[in-house]
Amino acid sequence: MWNQVRKLQKNRTVKYGIPMLLLVVGGSFGLREFTQIRYDAQKIKKKLDPTLEARVNTKKQLAILQDEYEKLKDLDLDGWKNIRGPRPWEDSKEYQEEQLARLNKGT
């Protein structure tokens, strides 16, 4: 019996083939479990806030558009002035104060 075990230990198929086969088959099962964890984590992350979900849901979107229309209806969209922003080399606070002085002077 020990003689047969020694023959099997010297056999290349038993020495290299079976561990390789176990690695491939076991690896596929292991990868399946790890990818399932990955997809479960992605599913949890994709859960949306109720407010954001309402914006994405097309049935509720009509009501949201109506609310936005009501907000915009009250705004005065014709009485605006074009104000140039500061250039990168200009001091923004100083420039804004200068523009406010000009606007207050004009009105």
C-alpha positions in Angstrom: 0.0 0.0 0.0 2.8 2.5 0.8 4.3 1.6 -2.5 1.2 2.7 -4.3 1.1 6.0 -2.4 4.8 6.7 -3.3 3.9 6.0 -7.0 1.0 8.5 -6.8 3.3 11.1 -5.2 5.7 10.8 -8.2 2.9 10.9 -10.8 2.9 14.3 -12.5 -0.9 14.4 -12.9 -1.5 13.9 -9.2 1.4 16.3 -8.2 0.5 19.2 -10.5 -2.8 18.5 -12.2 -5.1 18.0 -9.3 -3.9 21.1 -7.3 -4.3 23.1 -10.5 -7.8 21.8 -11.1 -8.7 22.5 -7.4 -7.4 26.0 -7.8 -9.4 26.7 -10.9 -12.7 25.3 -9.6 -12.2 26.7 -6.1 -11.2 30.1 -7.6 -14.4 30.2 -9.7 -16.5 29.6 -6.6 -14.5 32.2 -4.6 -14.8 34.8 -7.4 -18.5 34.2 -7.6 -18.9 35.0 -3.9 -16.7 38.1 -4.1 -18.5 39.5 -7.1 -21.8 38.9 -5.4 -20.6 41.1 -2.5 -19.5 43.7 -5.0 -22.9 43.9 -6.7 -24.8 43.9 -3.4 -22.6 46.9 -2.3 -23.3 48.7 -5.6 -27.1 48.1 -5.1 -27.0 49.6 -1.7 -25.1 52.6 -2.9 -27.5 53.2 -5.8 -30.5 53.7 -3.4 -31.6 57.3 -3.9 -32.8 59.9 -1.5 -36.6 60.3 -1.6 -36.2 63.9 -2.9 -33.8 62.8 -5.6 -35.9 59.8 -6.5 -38.9 62.1 -6.9 -36.9 64.2 -9.4 -36.0 61.1 -11.4 -39.4 59.5 -11.3 -41.4 60.7 -14.3 -44.8 60.4 -12.7 -43.8 62.8 -9.9 -41.8 65.0 -12.3 -44.9 66.9 -13.5 -45.7 68.0 -10.0 -42.2 69.2 -9.6 -42.3 71.2 -12.8 -45.5 72.8 -11.7 -43.8 73.9 -8.4 -40.8 75.3 -10.3 -43.1 77.2 -12.6 -44.9 78.7 -9.7 -41.6 79.8 -8.2 -40.4 81.4 -11.5 -43.7 83.1 -12.2 -43.2 85.4 -9.2 -39.7 86.4 -10.2 -39.0 89.6 -12.2 -37.0 88.3 -15.2 -37.0 91.6 -17.2 -35.3 93.9 -14.6 -31.7 92.6 -14.6 -28.3 94.1 -15.2 -25.3 92.5 -16.8 -22.4 92.7 -14.3 -19.0 91.7 -15.3 -17.1 89.5 -12.9 -13.6 90.3 -11.9 -10.6 89.2 -14.0 -8.1 86.8 -12.4 -5.5 89.6 -12.0 -8.1 92.0 -10.4 -8.9 92.1 -6.7 -12.4 90.7 -6.5 -13.5 92.4 -3.3 -12.3 95.8 -4.5 -14.0 95.3 -7.9 -17.3 94.2 -6.4 -17.3 97.2 -4.1 -16.6 99.5 -7.0 -19.5 98.0 -9.0 -21.9 98.3 -6.1 -21.0 102.0 -5.8 -21.7 102.5 -9.5 -25.0 100.7 -9.3 -26.1 102.6 -6.2 -25.0 105.9 -7.9 -27.1 105.1 -11.0 -30.3 104.3 -9.2 
